[in-house]
């Protein structure tokens, strides 16, 4: 188990980043919010979870241990793999996920692409009690500037929309929220998903 990695960021990718550790560049999959806090050439410290499959080894990176722990907890639910667990944490903060499970907020869980009403009910049934033991999370430190547009666009494409659809909704949100920063990516992503859902 690789519990964490530390080193300079040598590249940002649509799905995460490449971090140099001991002379080796490790590709790490991250949520849009975690990626927004990373900068090429700057040091990074990520909590990680290694997902082993017969044909692949995939390293997932998180801003803190609480987010990583919730990612792993989500995968204990029936039908939830690493991609869906990451999608949940792309749309919602860890605290928001725990709150949705605790209050049985199915509508919030259904905002995640790939989770329907039955899936949301299953998550609540299987994880409601466990999620309350996951503790509280400390969000990643945000950064100023307009880089949130690229982060949000990449997140939408990663969740299944086309580049043109993504560009259109990002432009709409940029006009509606001229002072938005990377800290606003989670709320902007929820707004974008609601907007795209209405127009499907």
Secondary structure, DSSP 8 states (H G I E B T S, - for coil): ---EEEEEEEEEETTEEEEEETTEEEEEE--HHHHHT--TTSEEEEEEEEEEETTEEEEEEESSHHHHHHHHHHTTSTT--HHHHHHHHHHS-HHHHHHHHHTT-HHHHTTSTT--HHHHHHHHHHHHHHHTTS----------SSTHHHHHHHHHHHTT--HHHHHHHHHHHHHH-TT--GGGHHHHHHHHHHHHHHT-
